[in-house]
Amino acid sequence: MSVAERVERFAKRHGVGAAEEGESLPVGVTLLSAGVAVAVLSPILWILLRAADVGVESSVALLARSSMVEILLNSVALVTTVTVACVLLGVPLAVLTVETDLPFRRFWTVVLALPLVVPSYIGAFAFVSAFGPRGVLADRLAQVGIESVPEIYGFTGTALVLTLYVYPYVFLTTRAALLSFDGTLVEAARTLNHSRREAFRAITLPQISPGIAGGALLVALYTLSDFGTPSIMHFGVFTQAIYVEFNTFGRDTAALLSLELLAVTAVIVALESRIGGQGQESYAGGGNRTTRTPLGPWKIPALLFCAAVATLALAVPLGVLFMWLTRSGPGYAGGGLAFEWTYGWNSVYVSALAAAVATLAAIPVGYLAARYRSTLTSLFDRATYVGYATPGIVLGISLVYFGSSYGPTPYRIVPLLVFAYVVRFLPQAVGTTRSSVLQVDTKLVEAARTLGRTPGAAFRHVTLPLIAPGVVAGAALVFLTTMKELPATLLLRPTGFETLVTYIWSVQDAGYYGRAAVPALVLVGVSALSMLVLLKQDGSLVRQEGENDG
C-alpha cells in the first residue's frame, strides 16, 4: 500500500480527512503540513529526552532547592505584576482613543503603539543609563534637588521596563475589540437610564474581554520568555537562570528549568483560553459608533496621562540613544569592540533565510487550514503555535542538545540557527497565508479546474497570485522579528558570526554603551518597519478611526 493510500485510509477511518464540503484532503499538501508540524514540535521532544536523563529523584532534588523555588516565585510574580500593570495601562488608553473626544486621537493612537518597536532589552539599556548609578537623568535630577531616585535594578526596574514596552499588546487588541463592538448597544443601555460608567461596566467590558485577555496572554508570554531585560536588570528569573546554568556546564539543571518554564507557559495559555473563551462570540458587531463620551474637565489630565506614557516609553530611550551617539568617554564611546557593518549584513542574511524558509513552510499549512476544516488540519495549524509559545532560550537549549548529541556537525551552524527562527516565528507567516487564502473566491479555482487545470496548476496560476500580498506580508513580519531575536541567537550563532543583537549584547556587557548606539537605532528603525506592516494589515488602527470621525 502506497503512502498516499495509507493517508486516505487513515483519514476515512477517523473521519478527519473530509473538508466541510466533503472533499478529501490533498495527500501531498497533507504530508507537507504533517512534516512541518513534526519539525516544529521536535525541540520539545529533545528537551524531554534531556530532562529524562536526569532521573526522577535527582530532578526533584534539583527543583526543590531554595534557589530554584526563588526563581519560580520571581518569575510568577514578575509575569503577574507586568500583566496586571499592562491591563491597567493599555485598557484606559484604548478607551480614551476610541470612545472619547480626546484631542488628536489619531496622533495618540500611533504614538502609544510605537513603544512596541523598541526591543525591551534596548529600553533596559537606556533606563539603566538614565536612572542607574551615575545615570545621566539621575544626575540632572540631583541638580534640581532630587538627590535620589528609586533603585532601577531588581524587580521594580524589570517590571517597569517590561510594562512600558509590552503594554501596546493590550492597547492594540483592546482597540480592535472596541472598534468591532457595536456601540448602539451602549446607547440602548443609556435609554434605560444607565449611566455611562454603568453601561461600560455592564455592556462594553464583557464584550471586549476576549480582546483584553488576548493582549494579556501576549504580555504574559513575552514577560515569561524575555531574557534580555531581566539579565540587564540583575533579576533572577527562569530565562536568566537557564542561561547561567547552560554556560556553567549545568546542562541538566538548564534542561529541568526549561521543562518547568514550559509547564508555566502551558498554564498561562490554559488560563487565557478559559478566561478569553467565556466571551469568544461576543464582539462581532459592525463597529457602529455615533457619539463619543465627552471628557469635559478630564481632557487635560487625559492628555497628560498619554504624554507621560509616551515620554517614558519613547522619549527616554531615543534620547539616551542619541546621547550615546554624541558623547565620548568611557562607558559611552570607549575603546575596543568596534562596530562593523558586517554585523548588520549577517543579521539581514539569517533573517532573509528564516523568512524564505518560514514562507515555504507556511504555505501548505495555511492553505490546508483555510480550505479544509477538519481535526487534522486544525492540529497542523495549532502545532505551529507551540514553537511561538516556546521561549527562545528553551528553543536554543533544545537545539544545542540535539546538535551536540545527534548532529553530524557542530551545533553552532547557520542552518540550525535559521531552523530556530522558523520554529519561533512560523505562526506569523501561517496566519497571514491562511487569511489570504480565505479571501480567494473558490469559484475561480473551480473555473480553472473545469478548464482542465490540475489542482497544482490551478493553485500556481489562480490562488498563488491572489495570496501573494499576504504571503509577502508574513515573510516581512518573520524577517523583521528575526532581526531582533536575542537568546536563541546568542546560543546558536556560529563562532565569530556576530549580528546586530549579539554585538549590542557584547558592548552592553562590557559597559561600552556608546558602541551600541548605531546598531540599536538601526534595530529600532527596522522594528518601526514591522509596525508599518502591522498598520497596513490592520487598517482598523487608523483608517477606521478616520472613517468614524467622518
ZAMARGU-4260 file (C-alpha; in steps of 0.2 Angstrom, whole numbers, plus 5000, padded with zeros to 4 digits):
<rodrens>
0) 5000/5000/5000 | 5007/5017/4995 | 5009/5032/5007 | 4995/5041/4998 | 4983/5026/5000
5) 4988/5025/5019 | 4984/5043/5022 | 4967/5042/5013 | 4963/5026/5023 | 4968/5034/5040
10) 4958/5050/5036 | 4942/5040/5031 | 4944/5029/5046 | 4945/5043/5058 | 4933/5055/5049
15) 4946/5069/5049 | 4950/5070/5031 | 4935/5077/5024 | 4933/5096/5022 | 4916/5104/5026
20) 4910/5102/5008 | 4915/5083/5008 | 4931/5084/4998 | 4946/5073/5003 | 4962/5081/5009
25) 4975/5083/4996 | 4988/5070/5000 | 5004/5079/4995 | 4999/5095/5005 | 4994/5085/5020
30) 5011/5076/5020 | 5020/5093/5019 | 5010/5100/5033 | 5012/5085/5044 | 5031/5086/5041
35) 5031/5105/5046 | 5021/5101/5062 | 5033/5087/5067 | 5048/5098/5064 | 5041/5112/5075
40) 5037/5100/5089 | 5053/5091/5089 | 5063/5104/5100 | 5050/5100/5114 | 5054/5081/5112
45) 5073/5084/5114 | 5070/5094/5130 | 5060/5080/5137 | 5074/5067/5132 | 5087/5078/5141
50) 5077/5080/5156 | 5073/5061/5157 | 5091/5058/5158 | 5092/5066/5175 | 5081/5054/5183
55) 5066/5057/5194 | 5074/5058/5211 | 5088/5070/5205 | 5075/5081/5196 | 5065/5083/5212
60) 5081/5087/5222 | 5087/5100/5210 | 5070/5108/5208 | 5067/5108/5227 | 5082/5119/5230
65) 5079/5136/5238 | 5087/5145/5223 | 5075/5136/5211 | 5060/5139/5221 | 5065/5158/5222
70) 5067/5158/5203 | 5049/5151/5201 | 5042/5163/5213 | 5051/5178/5205 | 5045/5173/5188
75) 5027/5171/5193 | 5027/5187/5202 | 5035/5197/5188 | 5023/5189/5175 | 5008/5193/5186
80) 5014/5211/5190 | 5018/5216/5172 | 5002/5208/5165 | 4991/5217/5178 | 5000/5234/5175
85) 4999/5232/5156 | 4980/5229/5158 | 4978/5244/5169 | 4988/5255/5157 | 4983/5248/5140
90) 4964/5247/5143 | 4961/5265/5148 | 4972/5271/5134 | 4962/5261/5121 | 4946/5268/5128
95) 4952/5286/5128 | 4957/5284/5109 | 4942/5275/5104 | 4927/5280/5115 | 4931/5298/5120
100) 4933/5315/5112 | 4952/5315/5117 | 4961/5329/5106 | 4972/5322/5092 | 4966/5304/5094
105) 4974/5298/5078 | 4991/5305/5084 | 4990/5297/5101 | 4985/5281/5093 | 5001/5279/5083
110) 5012/5286/5097 | 5005/5275/5110 | 5008/5260/5099 | 5026/5264/5095 | 5034/5258/5111
115) 5032/5241/5103 | 5045/5245/5090 | 5058/5247/5104 | 5066/5230/5109 | 5064/5229/5128
120) 5082/5225/5131 | 5087/5241/5122 | 5074/5250/5133 | 5083/5242/5148 | 5100/5248/5142
125) 5093/5266/5141 | 5084/5266/5158 | 5100/5259/5167 | 5110/5273/5158 | 5097/5286/5163
130) 5092/5281/5180 | 5106/5269/5186 | 5121/5274/5197 | 5128/5290/5190 | 5115/5290/5176
135) 5113/5305/5166 | 5095/5309/5171 | 5098/5304/5189 | 5112/5317/5189 | 5101/5331/5181
140) 5088/5327/5195 | 5101/5329/5208 | 5105/5346/5202 | 5087/5352/5205 | 5086/5345/5222
145) 5080/5327/5219 | 5095/5318/5227 | 5090/5300/5225 | 5078/5290/5213 | 5071/5273/5216
150) 5083/5258/5213 | 5082/5254/5194 | 5089/5237/5196 | 5079/5222/5203 | 5061/5218/5202
155) 5054/5236/5201 | 5065/5241/5187 | 5062/5225/5177 | 5043/5226/5179 | 5043/5245/5175
160) 5053/5242/5159 | 5044/5227/5153 | 5027/5236/5156 | 5032/5251/5146 | 5037/5241/5131
165) 5024/5227/5131 | 5008/5236/5136 | 5004/5240/5117 | 4999/5222/5115 | 4984/5225/5127
170) 4982/5243/5119 | 4980/5236/5102 | 4970/5221/5105 | 4958/5231/5116 | 4956/5244/5102
175) 4952/5231/5090 | 4939/5224/5101 | 4931/5242/5104 | 4931/5246/5086 | 4922/5230/5082
180) 4910/5232/5096 | 4893/5238/5091 | 4891/5255/5100 | 4872/5256/5098 | 4871/5243/5112
185) 4878/5256/5124 | 4866/5269/5118 | 4852/5257/5121 | 4858/5254/5139 | 4858/5273/5141
190) 4840/5275/5136 | 4836/5263/5150 | 4843/5276/5162 | 4860/5268/5165 | 4875/5280/5167
195) 4890/5279/5156 | 4900/5271/5169 | 4886/5258/5172 | 4884/5255/5153 | 4903/5252/5151
200) 4904/5240/5166 | 4888/5230/5161 | 4889/5231/5142 | 4906/5236/5135 | 4918/5227/5147
205) 4911/5210/5145 | 4910/5212/5126 | 4929/5217/5124 | 4935/5205/5137 | 4942/5192/5124
210) 4952/5206/5116 | 4959/5211/5133 | 4963/5193/5138 | 4971/5190/5121 | 4983/5205/5124
215) 4986/5200/5142 | 4991/5182/5135 | 5004/5190/5123 | 5011/5201/5138 | 5012/5186/5150
220) 5021/5175/5137 | 5033/5189/5132 | 5037/5193/5150 | 5040/5175/5154 | 5051/5172/5139
225) 5061/5188/5139 | 5079/5186/5143 | 5087/5202/5140 | 5078/5214/5152 | 5079/5203/5167
230) 5098/5200/5164 | 5102/5218/5162 | 5091/5222/5177 | 5100/5209/5188 | 5084/5200/5192
235) 5084/5181/5193 | 5070/5173/5183 | 5069/5157/5173 | 5077/5163/5157 | 5092/5171/5166
240) 5095/5156/5177 | 5094/5144/5162 | 5107/5154/5153 | 5119/5155/5168 | 5117/5136/5171
245) 5120/5132/5152 | 5136/5142/5152 | 5142/5135/5168 | 5140/5117/5162 | 5124/5114/5172
250) 5115/5107/5157 | 5104/5095/5167 | 5098/5109/5178 | 5096/5120/5162 | 5085/5106/5154
255) 5075/5104/5170 | 5072/5123/5172 | 5067/5124/5153 | 5054/5110/5156 | 5047/5119/5172
260) 5047/5135/5161 | 5037/5126/5148 | 5025/5120/5161 | 5022/5138/5167 | 5019/5143/5149
265) 5006/5130/5147 | 4997/5135/5162 | 4996/5153/5156 | 4989/5148/5139 | 4976/5137/5148
270) 4971/5151/5159 | 4969/5163/5144 | 4959/5150/5135 | 4947/5148/5150 | 4946/5167/5153
275) 4945/5173/5134 | 4934/5158/5129 | 4920/5165/5140 | 4916/5178/5128 | 4923/5172/5111
280) 4906/5176/5102 | 4903/5192/5110 | 4911/5207/5100 | 4905/5204/5082 | 4896/5219/5079
285) 4898/5231/5065 | 4908/5244/5075 | 4893/5257/5074 | 4898/5272/5085 | 4888/5288/5083
290) 4893/5298/5098 | 4909/5299/5109 | 4910/5302/5128 | 4915/5320/5131 | 4929/5321/5143
295) 4925/5338/5150 | 4936/5344/5164 | 4946/5327/5162 | 4953/5332/5145 | 4969/5339/5152
300) 4973/5325/5164 | 4969/5313/5150 | 4981/5322/5138 | 4995/5322/5152 | 4992/5304/5155
305) 4995/5300/5137 | 5010/5312/5136 | 5018/5304/5152 | 5017/5286/5145 | 5024/5292/5128
310) 5038/5301/5136 | 5044/5287/5147 | 5042/5274/5134 | 5049/5283/5118 | 5057/5300/5123
315) 5069/5292/5136 | 5076/5278/5126 | 5078/5288/5110 | 5085/5302/5119 | 5098/5291/5128
320) 5102/5283/5111 | 5106/5300/5103 | 5116/5305/5118 | 5127/5290/5116 | 5130/5295/5098
325) 5136/5312/5103 | 5145/5309/5119 | 5163/5302/5121 | 5172/5294/5135 | 5172/5278/5144
330) 5155/5270/5145 | 5149/5279/5130 | 5161/5278/5116 | 5176/5269/5124 | 5189/5258/5115
335) 5188/5240/5110 | 5173/5231/5102 | 5172/5242/5086 | 5156/5241/5076 | 5157/5233/5059
340) 5143/5234/5046 | 5146/5216/5043 | 5136/5213/5058 | 5121/5221/5050 | 5124/5211/5034
345) 5124/5195/5045 | 5108/5200/5053 | 5100/5203/5036 | 5107/5187/5029 | 5100/5175/5043
350) 5084/5185/5044 | 5081/5183/5025 | 5084/5164/5026 | 5072/5162/5040 | 5059/5172/5031
355) 5061/5162/5015 | 5060/5145/5024 | 5046/5150/5035 | 5036/5156/5020 | 5038/5140/5011
360) 5033/5130/5027 | 5018/5141/5030 | 5010/5139/5013 | 5004/5121/5014 | 4999/5123/5032
365) 4990/5139/5029 | 4982/5133/5013 | 4976/5117/5021 | 4969/5126/5037 | 4959/5138/5026
370) 4952/5126/5013 | 4949/5110/5023 | 4942/5112/5040 | 4945/5096/5050 | 4953/5090/5066
375) 4969/5085/5057 | 4971/5102/5048 | 4967/5111/5065 | 4981/5100/5073 | 4994/5105/5060
380) 4989/5124/5061 | 4990/5124/5081 | 5006/5114/5081 | 5015/5129/5073 | 5010/5140/5088
385) 5019/5128/5100 | 5035/5135/5094 | 5029/5153/5096 | 5024/5149/5114 | 5041/5141/5117
390) 5053/5154/5125 | 5068/5157/5114 | 5080/5152/5127 | 5072/5135/5129 | 5072/5133/5110
395) 5090/5137/5109 | 5094/5124/5123 | 5085/5111/5115 | 5093/5113/5098 | 5110/5114/5107
400) 5106/5097/5115 | 5100/5090/5098 | 5116/5097/5089 | 5128/5091/5101 | 5120/5074/5104
405) 5114/5069/5086 | 5120/5082/5074 | 5134/5076/5061 | 5142/5093/5063 | 5145/5106/5077
410) 5128/5113/5083 | 5134/5131/5080 | 5129/5132/5062 | 5118/5144/5052 | 5105/5131/5046
415) 5102/5126/5065 | 5100/5145/5069 | 5088/5148/5054 | 5078/5132/5060 | 5076/5140/5077
420) 5070/5156/5070 | 5057/5147/5059 | 5051/5137/5073 | 5049/5153/5084 | 5041/5164/5071
425) 5032/5152/5059 | 5014/5157/5065 | 5016/5175/5059 | 5018/5168/5041 | 5005/5154/5043
430) 4992/5167/5050 | 4994/5179/5035 | 4994/5165/5022 | 4978/5157/5030 | 4969/5174/5030
435) 4974/5177/5012 | 4968/5160/5006 | 4951/5163/5015 | 4949/5179/5004 | 4951/5169/4987
440) 4934/5165/4979 | 4934/5146/4977 | 4924/5148/4961 | 4939/5155/4952 | 4948/5139/4957
445) 4934/5128/4951 | 4933/5138/4935 | 4952/5134/4932 | 4948/5115/4936 | 4934/5115/4923
450) 4946/5121/4910 | 4957/5106/4913 | 4970/5113/4925 | 4977/5101/4938 | 4975/5105/4956
455) 4993/5110/4957 | 4992/5121/4941 | 4976/5129/4947 | 4985/5134/4963 | 5000/5141/4954
460) 4990/5151/4941 | 4975/5156/4952 | 4977/5155/4970 | 4996/5159/4972 | 4995/5176/4963
465) 4980/5181/4973 | 4988/5177/4990 | 5005/5184/4986 | 5002/5200/4995 | 4998/5191/5011
470) 5012/5179/5009 | 5024/5193/5007 | 5017/5202/5022 | 5020/5186/5033 | 5038/5185/5026
475) 5041/5203/5031 | 5035/5200/5048 | 5046/5185/5051 | 5061/5194/5043 | 5059/5209/5055
480) 5056/5200/5071 | 5070/5188/5067 | 5082/5204/5066 | 5078/5207/5085 | 5079/5189/5092
485) 5092/5188/5106 | 5093/5172/5116 | 5092/5159/5103 | 5105/5169/5093 | 5117/5170/5107
490) 5116/5151/5110 | 5116/5145/5092 | 5126/5158/5081 | 5142/5151/5073 | 5158/5156/5082
495) 5164/5173/5076 | 5147/5176/5067 | 5141/5192/5075 | 5124/5200/5072 | 5117/5217/5077
500) 5109/5210/5093 | 5124/5200/5098 | 5135/5215/5096 | 5124/5226/5106 | 5124/5212/5120
505) 5143/5212/5120 | 5146/5230/5121 | 5132/5232/5135 | 5141/5218/5144 | 5157/5227/5143
510) 5150/5244/5148 | 5153/5252/5131 | 5136/5259/5129 | 5141/5271/5116 | 5146/5257/5104
515) 5128/5251/5105 | 5120/5267/5098 | 5121/5264/5080 | 5115/5246/5079 | 5102/5250/5092
520) 5095/5264/5082 | 5096/5253/5066 | 5086/5239/5076 | 5073/5252/5082 | 5071/5258/5063
525) 5069/5240/5057 | 5056/5237/5071 | 5047/5253/5065 | 5045/5245/5048 | 5037/5230/5056
530) 5025/5242/5064 | 5021/5249/5047 | 5017/5231/5041 | 5006/5229/5056 | 4997/5245/5052
535) 4995/5241/5034 | 4987/5224/5039 | 4976/5231/5052 | 4968/5245/5044 | 4957/5247/5060
540) 4971/5255/5069 | 4970/5272/5060 | 4959/5271/5044 | 4943/5265/5053 | 4946/5278/5066
545) 4946/5291/5052 | 4930/5284/5044 | 4921/5286/5061 | 4927/5303/5063 | 4918/5307/5047
</rodrens>
